[in-house]
Amino acid sequence: MSAKTAAATLAATFVGHSTVLLEVDGVRVLTDPLLRRRVGALIRHSPSPPASVYRDLDAVVISHAHIDHLDVPSLRLIDKTTPVLAPQATKRLIKRLGFADVTEMEAGESRDIGRVRLTATPAVHGVTRHPMAVPGNTLGYLVQGRLTAYFAGDTGLFDEMAGLADDLALALLPVGGWGPRLPEDHLNPLTAARALRLLRPSVAVPIHWGTLYPPWLPPAFNAQFGRWPIAFTRYAAHLAPSVEVRVLAPGETTRIDAARRERAVT
């Protein structure tokens, strides 16, 4: 293996919900920043992320305008010189927070950040931030260095997943939510496992679980949310046995080298 190939690295830290810190060839990209203790009536049931997660970022990507994905108080914590890639109809809101570099994206559009290319991908999900909001779009993102990661954002299953990337090292797939049911425009443990058959990644990490809980539901019911990644792992073993599933608790990191082998889970 050449020194150039051996230096190719990809690390993913599951911060919680849909927030993941991706580090690809030294470029730090934070997805859908949700960094505070509560969102509306939902309470965070995992440790608050340390400031090291959202400092010295090279880019922020936002999948859609729902308040648990485009969270204004969380964005206020991030350095305003950080480039932000976001869906249509969100630039004005993000600019008002002081960010100087905001790019509204359509599926298929790309932007280079250092040695990494960020490409917006389609997603199937409701997009209205509130009833009077201007409709936008919903996106996933490919983060492409010498290894490629796919962040699905919030989405249901769609056939075009099969053509998103030829050689995918990591897929970050939502497997749950916070309420008693998941609509069809959300992946669940079974449909996320079916997505693996289309995406064919080397490694999959379940996200969008284990973070936000409604306080009005009994603890025994809320405990069911923690079983979603377990169910996903079982379905994946049957439907996509070649994919390695790594379940990370909020705050944990996994690393993939050029040979798609884990170096550490911290």
N, C-alpha and C positions, 0 to 999 in steps of 0.2 A: 504494500500500500504506500502510495507516495505521501510525502509530507503535506502536500496541498490537500489531498483527500482526507488525511487524518485530522487536519485542523478544522474540517467542517463540523459544526456543532449546532445543536438545537436544544434549548431548555425551555420547559414550560412550568410555570408556577401557577397552580390553581388558587387564586385569591379568594374565590367564592362567587356563587351565582354564575354570571357569564363573564366575570372578570378574570382574565388570564394574562400573566406577564410572559410574553414570548421573547426569547433571546436567541436570535439567529445570526450566526457569524458576527457576534458583537453588537448587533443592532437590537435595541430594546423597544418592543411594541406592546402597548397595553390595550386590551380589548374591553369595550363597554364598562368603563370604570364605575364601580359601585363600592365606595370606600367608607361609608358611614354606618352607624349602628342601626338606623331604621329608614325605611322608605314608606311614606304614608303610614298606614296602620301595620305594616309588616316589620317584624323585629329580627335583627341579625342574631343567629344562634351559632356563631363561630367567632373566633377571635378577630378583633379589628385589625386590618392589614397595617403593617409598619410603614413608615414613610419611605423606607428604601424601595418599596414596590413602585411608587409613583414619582420618584425623583430620577433625574438624569435619563428621561425617556427620549427616544428618537422619534416616536410617533404614537398617536392614539387613533384607534379605529372604532367607529360606532356603527352598530348593525342596523338600528332603527330607533324611532323616537319615543317608544314607550318609556315611562318614567323610571323603570327599573333597569334600563339600558342606556338612556341618555339622562343621567342624573346630574342636575345642575350643581348642587352642593359638592358633589365629588369632583366635578370638573374644576371647581374653584380652587381645589388643592393642588392642581397640576400647573407647572411652569407655563406661562402664557406664550412662550416662544416655541412650544412644542407643536409641530404640525398635527392637524386633526383631519382625518378622513371620515366623512359622514354622509348619510343619505341626502337626497333632495329635500328641500324645504326646511333644513335645519341650520343652514349657514348663519342666518341672521341671529338666531338664538345663541349660537356658540360664539359668534363675534361679539355679542353684547357682554360676554363674560371676560373679554379682553384678549382672546386668542387672535393672533395676527395672521396665522397661516391656516386657513380652513378651506378644504377642497370638498365640494359636493360630488359624489360619485354615482355613476350608473354601472350596472353589471357589465363586466367586460373591460372597464377602464382601469388603468394602472397608474401607479406613481412610484418612482424610485426614491428610496430613503437610504442613503449610503450605498452599501453593497446589496441591499435587499429590495426586491420589487413587491409592492402591495397591489393586489388585483382584486377588485370587487367582483363578487359572484352573485348569482341569483339566490333568492330565498322566497319561501312561500309562507307569509305571515301577515296578520293584520297590522296596519301601520299608523293609524290615527292616534296622535298623542292625547287629544281630548276631543269631544264632539265638535267643537268649533274650529279645530285646527285645519290647516291646509294639508291635504294628503301628500305623503311623501312616498318613499320606497323602502324596501327591506333588503338587506344585503348580508352576505357572508364575505369572507376575505381569504385569499391565499397569501401567505407570507413566504416568499420564495427567495431563499439564498441558495447555498449549495445543497441544503436540505429544504423541503417544503412542508409547511404546516397549513392546515385548513381550519379556520374558525367559522363554524356554521351560523353563529348568532342565534336567533330564534327562527325556526323553520319547521314546516312539515316535510314529509318525504316527497321528492320529485325526481323524475327519471333523469334529468340533466346532470344529476350528481355524477353519473358515470363518466362524463367527459370533462370534469373540472380540472383534473391534473393527471398526468401520465405516471408520475412516480411520487407518491405521497408518503412522506415519512410519518406524519402525525395528523390525526383528525380529532378535533375538539367538538364533541357532539352533545347537545342538550338532551337530557334523558328524563327530566322532571319539571317541576314547577313549585308552586306553593299552595295551591288550592286543592279541593277534593277531586277535581277532574282536570284532564288535559284535553283541550280542543284539538281538532284535526290539524290545525296550523302550528302545532307543537310536536316535535319528536317525543316519543315515549320509549321505554326500554325496548319494546319489540320493534318499533319502526326505526329506531336508531340502529339496532342490530341489522335490520334490513338495509339501511343506508351503507353499512360497511361492505356489503356485497357489491354495491355500485362504486364506492370510493376506492376500495382496495388499499387502505393504508397499511403501513407496517405496524403502527401503534395507534390505539384509540384511547382517549381520555374522556370520560363522561363529565359534563359540566351542567350548570343550571339545576343544581340540587344542593341540599344540605346547608343552606345559608339563611334564607328568609322564611319565616314562619308567621302565620296569622295567630296572634295571641288568644283569639276567642275560641280556637279549636282545642280540644283536650290534648294533653301531652301524648297519650297513647295513639291518637290519630296522627299527630305531627310526626311521631316516630316512624310512620309508614314512609315518609318522604326519604328517609335515610336508606330504605331498601331498594330504591330505584336503581342505583348503580350495580347492586348485587344482581337484580333481575336482568339488567343489560348485559352483564358479564356472562350469565348463563345462556341467554339467547345468542349472544355473539359466539360462544363456544360451539353452538349447534349450527348457526347460519353462516358464520365466517371464521372457521377454525384457524385459518392462517394469520388472523389479526391478533396481536397481543394487546389485551385490554389492561390498562393500568389505572386503578382507581386511586385518586389522590384526595385526601382530606384537605379542606381549606388551609392554605399555608404551605402545603407540600410541593416539592419540585421533582420533576423527572427529567432526565437527560437522554438524548439519543446521539450517537456518534455516526460517522459516515457508514459504518457497517450495520446501522440500525440496532445497535446493542446498547443496553442500559449501562451507564457508567455509575449512576448514583441516584438514590431516592433519599432526600433529606427531610 
